[in-house]
Amino acid sequence: MPNSPIRFLLVDDIVENLTALEALLRRDGLEIHTARSAAEALELMLVNDYALAFLDVQMPETDGYELAELMRGAERTRQIPIIFVTAAERNENRRFRGYEVGAVDYIFKPIDPVVLKTKAEVFFRIARQAKELERQRDELRQIARGRDRAIASLRAHSDNSPLALVKCDAGLRVLDWSQGAQRIFGLPARDMLHHRIDDQDWLPPEAVAVLRGWIEAGPDSTARHVAEITARGPDGAVIHCEAYGSVLPDPESAQVTLSVQFLDVTERHQAEQTRQLLVGELNHRIKNTLANVQAITRQTLRRAADLAAFERSFSGRLQALAQAHSILSQVTWSSATIGQVIEGQTRSGALDADHFHRSGPQVWLSPETTLRLSLSLHELGTNAAKYGALSVPGGRVDLDWRVEGETLVVLWRESGGPPVTPPRTQGFGTVLIGGGTGGAEADWRPEGVVWRMTFHDGFTYLPEADLIAAPEGPPTGRAGGIDGFRILLVEDEPIVAMDVSCELEDAGAEVVCVARTLQDAIAAASNARIDVALLDGNLGGAPVDQVADVLARRRIPFCFISGYGREHLPQAFPHVPIVRKPFDPQELLSTVGRIAGPERP
């Protein structure tokens, strides 16, 4: 950005070294940032642009060479010039490795201030010149945009204007009749040229009187004539128009001409009404979603015993909300069935398909009811897995629904679990279940809790399309651990890659490679010794079909980890599982364990 300051980044694990470098480099117009580790440096580079980075070679954990490799692997940091700072002996092998990972120079300790300032001055001037060039480029672009707009406007008027362009003399005799006029009014030019404007009876008398009044007012360079008129099409239909007129003198004949532009606004009025409705609905849904997330965050935090408990609860609720939004996106936010809501919760792991049974008619839910029921089922499934029927191998949950008059009744029955006792306090999950429905009552039976939820609106029941909902496809099953698995992670977002890698490594797996470009991903998929692969939906806009093809040929199991729907992923692999972003750690680990099979690596 032309107006942003010129920044240098200093990376060294010793504070004294950073202080000394900063003192030597300090000057007007330069902003210096410091970092004491590779992770801290990467975080700074995600939010700032740097003209030069000084990297200490010998740092604990991730050294300067490794940090340089990470920088070259990310699009945002690939072009930052790197100067290595080292106290090691001059060694051609080290020097070659530094240049290999992208360094432009070396500075050896003890540092010569003159050498340091001279080299830094080069990059400072280059950055300043680059910003000046960017400023000039932006100015030229602005000029070019203005030129292009003018040319495009002239071309649109002359070649394919949506307006009806009509030119008349002082007696309202037609001198020019554009193709736009022919399209709007259905009258060809041969029938209009050299005839009075009202000969074909396409303009009512009051509209003709308006045009005649403009001519009688005479030419005036500051006058802008505008009127709303009606015209008649060839089929007699009324056409609502906006008319824009200019009265111009003819220097040769000393007569005046009238140029009128007619804009058909009939459809625009209808479109404007539709647009206002859609914008209002969009604003309403966005604000409702943000309000829901805000409420879930606050209430979960308020009732969480510790940060880990908050993370588990909030992540699960956010996943339930995201799953409901995915379902509604697939049906263009019109309506979803109860079966789709249940299947979404089953796929996300909130409901165990092996111990879950459902039945009921085909009922369509409004978007609001879909979101509410998804959150309620997530809470019920989570509670059942922690304390109820799904916490033991022999437990069972039955979900039944029916329509009673104008009310949808949903029953959740647990059985085969540990003895049930009513809770002493009402948690946020219970509040969420009750608030997400028209009403909810819990019967804390010793053999298993029974929830009765009612919805008084937001659903549609069509008896003629009555279907008994049944599970579709094979049950998800439960996966084993992933200890010892060698995993290829294909992900171009560094922070997401770091998060996924941490979850996998905490579970005992080894992330042998993180590929951030399509070329790196293809190479790793072709040659790396791996057990499982996780593929992002695309890498910098490039699809990952080639990577999936290579893995399939090598018979290496893989899954997608993406925010995209199935329609935007490689179409040759419709049965490959998807871990959706934002990802649930438990779903991630379960999916990896399931696709790898029961055999240990």
C-alpha positions as CSV (number, residue, x, y, z in Angstrom):
1,M,0.0,0.0,0.0
2,P,1.5,3.4,-1.0
3,N,0.8,5.2,2.2
4,S,2.0,2.5,4.6
5,P,5.3,3.0,6.4
6,I,8.5,1.1,5.4
7,R,9.1,-1.7,7.9
8,F,12.1,-3.9,8.7
9,L,11.7,-7.1,10.8
10,L,14.5,-8.2,13.2
11,V,14.4,-11.8,14.4
12,D,16.8,-12.9,17.2
13,D,16.2,-14.9,20.4
14,I,18.6,-12.6,22.3
15,V,17.1,-9.2,23.4
16,E,20.4,-7.5,23.5
17,N,21.1,-8.3,19.9
18,L,17.7,-6.9,18.9
19,T,18.3,-3.7,20.8
20,A,21.7,-3.2,19.2
21,L,20.4,-3.8,15.7
22,E,17.5,-1.5,16.2
23,A,19.7,1.3,17.5
24,L,22.0,1.0,14.5
25,L,19.1,0.9,12.0
26,R,16.9,3.6,13.5
27,R,16.1,6.4,11.1
28,D,13.3,8.7,10.0
29,G,10.6,7.0,7.8
30,L,11.5,3.5,9.0
31,E,9.4,1.4,11.3
32,I,11.3,-1.5,13.0
33,H,9.5,-4.6,14.4
34,T,11.3,-7.3,16.5
35,A,10.6,-10.9,17.2
36,R,12.3,-13.4,19.5
37,S,11.2,-16.6,17.8
38,A,10.1,-17.9,14.4
39,A,6.5,-18.3,15.5
40,E,6.4,-14.7,16.6
41,A,8.0,-13.5,13.4
42,L,5.4,-15.5,11.3
43,E,2.6,-13.9,13.2
44,L,3.9,-10.4,12.5
45,M,4.4,-11.2,8.8
46,L,0.7,-12.3,8.6
47,V,-0.4,-8.8,9.4
48,N,2.4,-6.5,8.2
49,D,4.4,-5.9,5.0
50,Y,8.1,-5.9,5.4
51,A,10.8,-4.4,3.0
52,L,13.6,-6.5,4.7
53,A,14.0,-9.2,7.3
54,F,17.2,-9.7,9.4
55,L,17.2,-13.3,10.6
56,D,19.5,-14.7,13.3
57,V,20.8,-18.1,12.0
58,Q,21.2,-19.8,15.4
59,M,17.9,-19.8,17.3
60,P,16.4,-22.5,19.4
61,E,13.5,-24.6,18.1
62,T,13.2,-23.1,14.6
63,D,16.5,-21.7,13.3
64,G,16.9,-18.9,10.7
65,Y,17.2,-21.3,7.8
66,E,14.0,-23.1,8.7
67,L,12.2,-19.8,9.2
68,A,13.4,-18.7,5.7
69,E,12.0,-21.9,4.2
70,L,8.6,-21.2,5.9
71,M,8.6,-17.7,4.5
72,R,9.4,-18.9,1.0
73,G,6.6,-21.5,1.3
74,A,3.9,-18.9,1.9
75,E,2.6,-16.5,-0.8
76,R,2.4,-13.5,1.5
77,T,6.0,-13.7,2.8
78,R,7.7,-15.2,-0.3
79,Q,9.0,-11.9,-1.7
80,I,10.5,-10.5,1.6
81,P,14.3,-10.0,1.2
82,I,16.3,-11.9,3.9
83,I,19.7,-11.0,5.3
84,F,21.1,-13.6,7.7
85,V,22.9,-12.4,10.8
86,T,25.4,-15.0,12.2
87,A,28.2,-15.3,14.7
88,A,29.4,-18.6,13.1
89,E,32.6,-18.9,11.2
90,R,32.5,-18.1,7.5
91,N,31.6,-21.3,5.8
92,E,30.8,-21.8,2.2
93,N,28.3,-24.6,3.0
94,R,26.4,-22.4,5.4
95,R,26.5,-19.5,2.9
96,F,25.2,-21.8,0.1
97,R,22.4,-23.1,2.3
98,G,21.4,-19.5,3.1
99,Y,21.2,-18.5,-0.5
100,E,19.4,-21.7,-1.3
101,V,16.6,-20.8,1.1
102,G,16.3,-17.3,-0.4
103,A,18.7,-15.1,1.5
104,V,20.1,-12.0,-0.4
105,D,23.1,-11.4,1.9
106,Y,25.0,-12.3,5.1
107,I,26.2,-10.1,7.9
108,F,28.7,-11.7,10.3
109,K,29.1,-10.8,14.0
110,P,30.6,-8.7,15.3
111,I,28.6,-6.4,13.1
112,D,30.3,-3.5,11.2
113,P,27.9,-0.6,11.6
114,V,28.9,0.9,8.3
115,V,28.3,-2.4,6.4
116,L,25.0,-2.9,8.2
117,K,23.7,0.6,7.4
118,T,24.9,0.5,3.8
119,K,23.1,-2.7,3.1
120,A,19.9,-1.6,4.9
121,E,20.0,1.7,3.1
122,V,19.8,-0.1,-0.3
123,F,16.6,-1.9,0.7
124,F,15.1,1.2,2.3
125,R,15.5,3.1,-0.9
126,I,14.2,0.3,-3.0
127,A,11.1,0.1,-0.8
128,R,10.6,3.9,-0.9
129,Q,10.9,3.9,-4.7
130,A,8.5,1.0,-4.9
131,K,6.0,2.9,-2.9
132,E,6.4,5.9,-5.2
133,L,5.9,3.7,-8.2
134,E,2.8,2.2,-6.5
135,R,1.4,5.7,-6.0
136,Q,2.1,6.6,-9.6
137,R,0.6,3.3,-10.8
138,D,-2.6,4.0,-8.8
139,E,-2.8,7.5,-10.3
140,L,-2.4,6.0,-13.8
141,R,-5.0,3.3,-13.1
142,Q,-7.4,6.0,-11.9
143,I,-6.9,7.9,-15.1
144,A,-7.2,4.8,-17.2
145,R,-10.4,3.8,-15.4
146,G,-11.9,7.2,-16.2
147,R,-10.9,6.9,-19.8
148,D,-12.3,3.4,-20.0
149,R,-15.6,4.5,-18.4
150,A,-16.0,7.3,-21.0
151,I,-15.2,4.9,-23.9
152,A,-17.5,2.3,-22.5
153,S,-20.3,4.8,-22.0
154,L,-20.0,6.0,-25.6
155,R,-19.9,2.5,-26.9
156,A,-23.0,1.5,-24.9
157,H,-25.0,4.5,-26.2
158,S,-24.0,4.0,-29.8
159,D,-23.9,0.2,-30.1
160,N,-26.3,-1.4,-27.6
161,S,-27.8,1.1,-25.3
162,P,-30.7,-0.1,-23.1
163,L,-32.3,3.3,-23.7
164,A,-34.6,4.3,-26.5
165,L,-32.8,7.2,-28.2
166,V,-35.1,9.5,-30.2
167,K,-34.2,12.7,-31.9
168,C,-36.9,15.1,-33.3
169,D,-37.0,18.5,-35.0
170,A,-38.9,21.5,-33.7
171,G,-42.1,20.1,-35.2
172,L,-41.6,16.8,-33.4
173,R,-40.8,15.0,-36.6
174,V,-38.6,12.0,-36.0
175,L,-35.0,12.4,-37.2
176,D,-33.4,9.4,-35.5
177,W,-34.8,6.2,-34.0
178,S,-32.4,3.9,-32.3
179,Q,-32.3,0.1,-32.0
180,G,-33.2,0.6,-28.3
181,A,-36.3,2.4,-29.3
182,Q,-37.3,-0.4,-31.6
183,R,-36.7,-3.0,-28.8
184,I,-38.7,-1.1,-26.2
185,F,-41.6,0.2,-28.2
186,G,-41.7,-2.5,-30.9
187,L,-41.8,0.0,-33.8
188,P,-39.1,-0.2,-36.5
189,A,-37.2,2.8,-37.7
190,R,-38.7,2.7,-41.2
191,D,-42.1,3.3,-39.7
192,M,-41.0,6.2,-37.6
193,L,-38.4,8.3,-39.5
194,H,-39.7,11.5,-41.0
195,H,-43.1,11.0,-39.3
196,R,-44.5,13.0,-36.4
197,I,-43.8,11.5,-33.0
198,D,-47.5,10.9,-32.3
199,D,-48.4,9.4,-35.7
200,Q,-48.2,5.8,-34.5
201,D,-50.2,6.4,-31.4
202,W,-47.5,5.0,-29.2
203,L,-47.4,8.1,-27.0
204,P,-50.5,9.4,-25.3
205,P,-51.4,13.1,-25.8
206,E,-50.2,14.2,-22.4
207,A,-46.7,12.7,-23.1
208,V,-46.6,14.5,-26.5
209,A,-47.5,17.8,-24.7
210,V,-44.6,17.3,-22.3
211,L,-42.1,17.0,-25.2
212,R,-43.6,20.0,-27.0
213,G,-43.3,22.1,-23.9
214,W,-39.5,21.2,-23.7
215,I,-39.0,22.5,-27.3
216,E,-41.0,25.7,-26.7
217,A,-38.8,26.4,-23.6
218,G,-35.9,26.8,-26.1
219,P,-32.3,25.7,-25.8
220,D,-30.6,26.2,-22.5
221,S,-27.2,24.6,-21.7
222,T,-28.2,24.3,-18.0
223,A,-31.7,22.9,-18.5
224,R,-32.2,19.2,-17.8
225,H,-35.7,18.0,-18.7
226,V,-37.0,14.9,-16.9
227,A,-40.4,13.4,-16.8
228,E,-42.2,10.2,-16.1
229,I,-44.5,9.1,-18.9
230,T,-46.3,6.1,-20.1
231,A,-46.2,4.6,-23.6
232,R,-48.0,1.8,-25.3
233,G,-46.4,-1.3,-26.7
234,P,-47.5,-3.1,-30.0
235,D,-49.6,-5.5,-27.9
236,G,-51.3,-2.5,-26.1
237,A,-49.4,-3.1,-22.8
238,V,-48.6,0.0,-20.8
239,I,-44.8,0.8,-20.6
240,H,-43.7,3.0,-17.8
241,C,-40.8,5.2,-18.8
242,E,-38.5,7.8,-17.5
243,A,-37.8,10.5,-20.2
244,Y,-34.7,12.6,-20.3
245,G,-34.6,15.5,-22.8
246,S,-32.1,18.0,-24.2
247,V,-33.0,20.8,-26.5
248,L,-30.0,21.7,-28.7
249,P,-29.5,24.5,-31.3
250,D,-28.4,23.5,-34.8
251,P,-25.7,26.0,-35.8
252,E,-26.3,25.4,-39.5
253,S,-30.1,25.8,-39.7
254,A,-30.6,28.0,-36.6
255,Q,-33.4,25.5,-35.6
256,V,-33.6,23.5,-32.5
257,T,-33.7,19.7,-32.1
258,L,-34.9,17.6,-29.2
259,S,-33.0,14.5,-28.1
260,V,-34.9,12.2,-25.7
261,Q,-33.8,9.1,-23.9
262,F,-36.5,6.8,-22.8
263,L,-35.8,4.3,-20.1
264,D,-38.2,1.4,-19.5
265,V,-38.5,1.2,-15.7
266,T,-41.4,-1.3,-15.5
267,E,-39.2,-4.2,-14.5
268,R,-36.9,-2.0,-12.5
269,H,-39.8,-1.2,-10.2
270,Q,-40.5,-4.8,-9.6
271,A,-36.8,-5.6,-9.2
272,E,-36.4,-2.8,-6.7
273,Q,-39.2,-4.2,-4.6
274,T,-37.6,-7.6,-4.7
275,R,-34.2,-6.2,-3.8
276,Q,-35.4,-4.4,-0.8
277,L,-37.1,-7.5,0.4
278,L,-33.9,-9.6,-0.1
279,V,-31.6,-7.0,1.5
280,G,-33.9,-6.8,4.5
281,E,-34.0,-10.5,4.8
282,L,-30.2,-10.8,4.4
283,N,-29.6,-8.2,7.1
284,H,-32.0,-9.9,9.4
285,R,-30.4,-13.3,9.0
286,I,-26.8,-12.0,9.3
287,K,-27.7,-10.1,12.5
288,N,-29.6,-13.0,13.9
289,T,-26.6,-15.3,13.2
290,L,-24.1,-12.9,14.8
291,A,-26.5,-12.5,17.8
292,N,-26.7,-16.2,18.1
293,V,-22.9,-16.6,18.1
294,Q,-22.6,-13.8,20.6
295,A,-25.1,-15.3,22.9
296,I,-23.6,-18.8,22.6
297,T,-20.2,-17.4,23.3
298,R,-21.3,-15.4,26.4
299,Q,-23.5,-18.1,27.9
300,T,-21.0,-20.9,27.3
301,L,-18.2,-18.8,28.8
302,R,-20.3,-17.9,31.8
303,R,-21.0,-21.6,32.6
304,A,-17.7,-23.1,31.7
305,A,-15.6,-24.5,34.5
306,D,-12.3,-23.8,32.7
307,L,-11.0,-22.8,29.3
308,A,-10.8,-26.4,28.0
309,A,-14.5,-26.9,28.9
310,F,-15.4,-23.7,27.1
311,E,-13.5,-24.7,24.0
312,R,-15.2,-28.1,23.8
313,S,-18.7,-26.7,24.4
314,F,-18.3,-23.6,22.2
315,S,-16.7,-25.5,19.4
316,G,-19.5,-28.1,19.3
317,R,-22.2,-25.5,19.3
318,L,-20.4,-23.5,16.6
319,Q,-20.2,-26.7,14.5
320,A,-23.9,-27.4,15.0
321,L,-24.7,-23.9,13.8
322,A,-22.3,-24.2,10.8
323,Q,-23.8,-27.6,9.9
324,A,-27.3,-26.1,9.8
325,H,-26.0,-23.2,7.7
326,S,-24.5,-25.7,5.2
327,I,-27.8,-27.5,4.9
328,L,-29.7,-24.3,4.3
329,S,-27.1,-23.1,1.7
330,Q,-27.7,-26.3,-0.2
331,V,-31.4,-25.6,-0.4
332,T,-30.8,-21.8,-1.1
333,W,-32.2,-20.9,2.3
334,S,-35.7,-22.0,1.4
335,S,-36.5,-25.0,3.7
336,A,-34.9,-28.2,4.9
337,T,-36.4,-31.5,6.2
338,I,-36.0,-32.9,9.6
339,G,-34.2,-35.8,8.0
340,Q,-31.6,-33.5,6.6
341,V,-31.1,-31.8,10.0
342,I,-30.6,-35.2,11.7
343,E,-28.2,-36.4,9.0
344,G,-26.2,-33.3,9.4
345,Q,-25.8,-33.9,13.1
346,T,-24.9,-37.6,12.5
347,R,-22.2,-36.6,10.0
348,S,-20.7,-34.1,12.4
349,G,-20.5,-36.8,15.2
350,A,-23.0,-35.1,17.5
351,L,-25.3,-38.2,17.1
352,D,-24.1,-41.8,17.1
353,A,-25.8,-43.5,14.1
354,D,-25.1,-47.0,15.6
355,H,-27.3,-46.3,18.7
356,F,-29.7,-43.7,17.2
357,H,-33.1,-44.5,15.7
358,R,-35.6,-42.1,14.2
359,S,-39.0,-42.1,12.6
360,G,-41.6,-39.6,11.5
361,P,-43.3,-38.0,8.5
362,Q,-41.7,-35.7,6.0
363,V,-41.8,-32.3,7.5
364,W,-40.2,-29.2,6.0
365,L,-38.6,-26.6,8.3
366,S,-38.2,-22.9,7.8
367,P,-34.5,-21.6,8.0
368,E,-35.1,-20.3,11.6
369,T,-36.6,-23.6,12.8
370,T,-33.8,-25.5,11.1
371,L,-31.2,-23.6,13.1
372,R,-33.1,-24.0,16.3
373,L,-33.6,-27.7,15.9
374,S,-30.0,-28.3,14.9
375,L,-28.7,-26.6,18.1
376,S,-31.2,-28.5,20.3
377,L,-30.3,-31.9,18.8
378,H,-26.6,-31.0,19.3
379,E,-27.1,-30.3,22.9
380,L,-29.2,-33.4,23.5
381,G,-26.6,-35.6,21.7
382,T,-23.8,-34.0,23.7
383,N,-25.6,-34.6,27.0
384,A,-26.4,-38.1,26.0
385,A,-22.8,-38.9,25.1
386,K,-21.5,-37.4,28.4
387,Y,-24.1,-38.5,31.0
388,G,-26.9,-40.4,29.3
389,A,-27.7,-43.3,27.0
390,L,-24.9,-42.7,24.5
391,S,-22.3,-42.8,27.3
392,V,-22.5,-46.6,27.5
393,P,-22.2,-49.3,24.8
394,G,-25.8,-50.6,25.2
395,G,-27.5,-47.2,25.2
396,R,-30.1,-46.2,22.7
397,V,-31.8,-42.9,21.6
398,D,-35.2,-42.9,19.8
399,L,-36.2,-39.7,18.0
400,D,-39.8,-39.5,16.9
401,W,-41.9,-36.6,15.5
402,R,-45.4,-36.1,14.5
403,V,-47.8,-33.3,13.7
404,E,-50.7,-32.7,16.1
405,G,-53.0,-30.1,14.6
406,E,-51.0,-26.9,14.1
407,T,-48.1,-28.2,16.3
408,L,-45.0,-30.2,15.5
409,V,-44.0,-32.5,18.4
410,V,-40.5,-33.9,18.6
411,L,-39.8,-36.6,21.2
412,W,-36.3,-37.6,22.3
413,R,-36.2,-40.8,24.4
414,E,-33.1,-42.3,26.0
415,S,-32.9,-45.9,27.3
416,G,-30.2,-48.4,28.3
417,G,-28.0,-45.8,29.9
418,P,-27.0,-45.2,33.5
419,P,-29.7,-44.3,36.1
420,V,-31.0,-40.8,35.6
421,T,-31.3,-38.1,38.3
422,P,-32.6,-34.6,37.6
423,P,-29.9,-32.0,37.5
424,R,-29.6,-29.6,40.4
425,T,-29.1,-26.6,38.3
426,Q,-30.2,-25.6,34.8
427,G,-27.2,-25.4,32.4
428,F,-27.0,-23.3,29.3
429,G,-27.6,-26.5,27.2
430,T,-31.0,-26.9,28.8
431,V,-31.8,-23.2,28.3
432,L,-30.7,-23.6,24.6
433,I,-33.0,-26.6,24.1
434,G,-36.0,-24.8,25.6
435,G,-35.3,-21.5,23.9
436,G,-34.7,-23.1,20.5
437,T,-38.3,-24.5,20.4
438,G,-41.8,-23.4,21.0
439,G,-41.6,-25.2,24.2
440,A,-39.6,-28.0,25.8
441,E,-40.2,-30.3,28.8
442,A,-37.9,-32.9,30.2
443,D,-39.2,-36.0,32.1
444,W,-36.2,-37.3,34.1
445,R,-37.2,-40.9,34.3
446,P,-34.7,-43.3,36.0
447,E,-34.5,-45.5,33.0
448,G,-33.8,-42.6,30.6
449,V,-34.7,-38.9,30.1
450,V,-37.5,-38.0,27.7
451,W,-37.6,-34.6,26.1
452,R,-40.8,-33.3,24.5
453,M,-40.2,-30.3,22.1
454,T,-43.0,-28.5,20.4
455,F,-42.9,-26.1,17.4
456,H,-46.0,-24.0,16.8
457,D,-44.8,-22.4,13.5
458,G,-41.9,-22.6,11.1
459,F,-42.8,-26.0,9.5
460,T,-44.8,-27.4,6.7
461,Y,-46.4,-30.9,6.6
462,L,-47.6,-32.4,3.4
463,P,-49.5,-35.6,4.1
464,E,-49.5,-36.6,0.4
465,A,-45.7,-36.7,0.6
466,D,-45.7,-38.6,3.8
467,L,-42.4,-40.6,4.2
468,I,-40.9,-42.5,7.1
469,A,-37.5,-41.0,7.7
470,A,-34.8,-43.7,7.9
471,P,-31.0,-43.5,8.0
472,E,-29.4,-43.2,4.6
473,G,-26.0,-44.8,3.8
474,P,-23.8,-46.8,6.0
475,P,-23.4,-45.9,9.7
476,T,-20.5,-43.7,10.5
477,G,-19.1,-46.1,13.1
478,R,-16.4,-45.2,15.5
479,A,-12.8,-44.8,14.6
480,G,-9.7,-46.1,16.5
481,G,-6.8,-44.0,17.5
482,I,-4.2,-42.5,15.0
483,D,-1.1,-43.1,17.1
484,G,1.9,-43.6,14.8
485,F,0.1,-42.5,11.6
486,R,2.3,-40.7,9.0
487,I,0.1,-37.9,7.6
488,L,0.4,-35.5,4.6
489,L,-1.4,-32.2,5.2
490,V,-2.2,-30.1,2.1
491,E,-3.2,-26.7,3.3
492,D,-2.2,-23.2,2.1
493,E,-3.3,-21.2,5.2
494,P,-0.3,-21.3,7.6
495,I,-2.5,-20.8,10.8
496,V,-5.0,-23.4,9.8
497,A,-2.1,-25.8,8.9
498,M,-0.6,-25.2,12.3
499,D,-3.9,-25.8,14.1
500,V,-4.6,-29.1,12.3
501,S,-1.0,-30.3,12.8
502,C,-1.2,-29.6,16.5
503,E,-4.4,-31.6,16.8
504,L,-3.0,-34.6,14.8
505,E,0.4,-34.6,16.7
506,D,-1.3,-34.3,20.1
507,A,-3.2,-37.5,19.1
508,G,0.1,-39.3,18.4
509,A,0.3,-38.9,14.6
510,E,3.2,-37.6,12.7
511,V,2.7,-34.8,10.1
512,V,5.5,-35.7,7.7
513,C,4.8,-32.9,5.3
514,V,2.7,-29.7,5.0
515,A,2.3,-28.8,1.3
516,R,1.1,-25.3,0.6
517,T,1.3,-25.2,-3.2
518,L,-0.1,-27.5,-5.8
519,Q,3.4,-28.5,-7.0
520,D,4.6,-29.4,-3.5
521,A,1.4,-31.3,-2.9
522,I,1.7,-33.4,-6.0
523,A,5.4,-34.1,-5.2
524,A,4.6,-35.2,-1.7
525,A,1.6,-37.3,-2.7
526,S,3.8,-39.0,-5.3
527,N,6.9,-39.7,-3.2
528,A,6.3,-39.3,0.5
529,R,6.0,-42.3,2.8
530,I,2.6,-41.6,4.3
531,D,-0.5,-43.5,5.6
532,V,-3.2,-40.8,5.3
533,A,-3.6,-37.5,3.5
534,L,-5.8,-34.4,4.3
535,L,-6.5,-32.2,1.3
536,D,-7.7,-28.6,1.3
537,G,-10.4,-27.7,-1.2
538,N,-8.0,-25.7,-3.3
539,L,-4.5,-24.2,-3.0
540,G,-4.5,-20.5,-3.8
541,G,-7.4,-21.0,-6.2
542,A,-6.0,-24.1,-7.8
543,P,-8.1,-27.3,-7.6
544,V,-6.6,-30.3,-5.9
545,D,-7.9,-32.9,-8.4
546,Q,-4.3,-33.9,-9.5
547,V,-3.3,-34.5,-5.9
548,A,-6.4,-36.7,-5.3
549,D,-5.6,-38.7,-8.5
550,V,-2.1,-39.4,-7.3
551,L,-3.2,-40.5,-3.9
552,A,-5.9,-42.7,-5.4
553,R,-3.4,-44.4,-7.7
554,R,-1.1,-45.1,-4.7
555,R,-4.1,-46.4,-2.8
556,I,-3.4,-44.0,0.0
557,P,-6.7,-43.1,1.9
558,F,-7.5,-39.4,2.1
559,C,-10.2,-36.9,3.1
560,F,-11.0,-33.3,2.3
561,I,-10.8,-30.6,4.9
562,S,-12.6,-27.6,3.4
563,G,-15.2,-25.0,3.9
564,Y,-16.5,-25.8,0.4
565,G,-19.5,-28.0,-0.3
566,R,-19.3,-31.2,-2.2
567,E,-20.1,-29.5,-5.5
568,H,-16.8,-27.5,-5.4
569,L,-14.5,-30.4,-4.6
570,P,-13.0,-33.0,-7.1
571,Q,-16.0,-34.6,-8.7
572,A,-14.2,-37.9,-9.3
573,F,-14.3,-38.6,-5.6
574,P,-17.9,-38.2,-4.4
575,H,-17.5,-40.7,-1.6
576,V,-14.4,-39.3,0.0
577,P,-15.3,-37.9,3.5
578,I,-15.2,-34.1,4.2
579,V,-14.1,-32.5,7.4
580,R,-15.8,-29.1,7.2
581,K,-14.2,-25.8,8.3
582,P,-14.4,-24.6,10.9
583,F,-13.3,-28.1,11.9
584,D,-14.2,-30.0,15.0
585,P,-11.1,-31.7,16.4
586,Q,-13.0,-34.8,17.4
587,E,-14.5,-35.2,13.9
588,L,-11.0,-34.6,12.4
589,L,-9.4,-37.4,14.5
590,S,-12.4,-39.7,14.0
591,T,-12.4,-39.3,10.2
592,V,-8.6,-39.9,9.9
593,G,-8.9,-43.0,12.0
594,R,-11.9,-44.3,10.1
595,I,-10.5,-43.9,6.6
596,A,-7.1,-45.4,7.5
597,G,-8.8,-48.7,8.6
598,P,-8.2,-50.8,11.7
599,E,-4.6,-51.8,10.9
600,R,-1.9,-49.8,12.6
601,P,0.8,-48.3,10.3
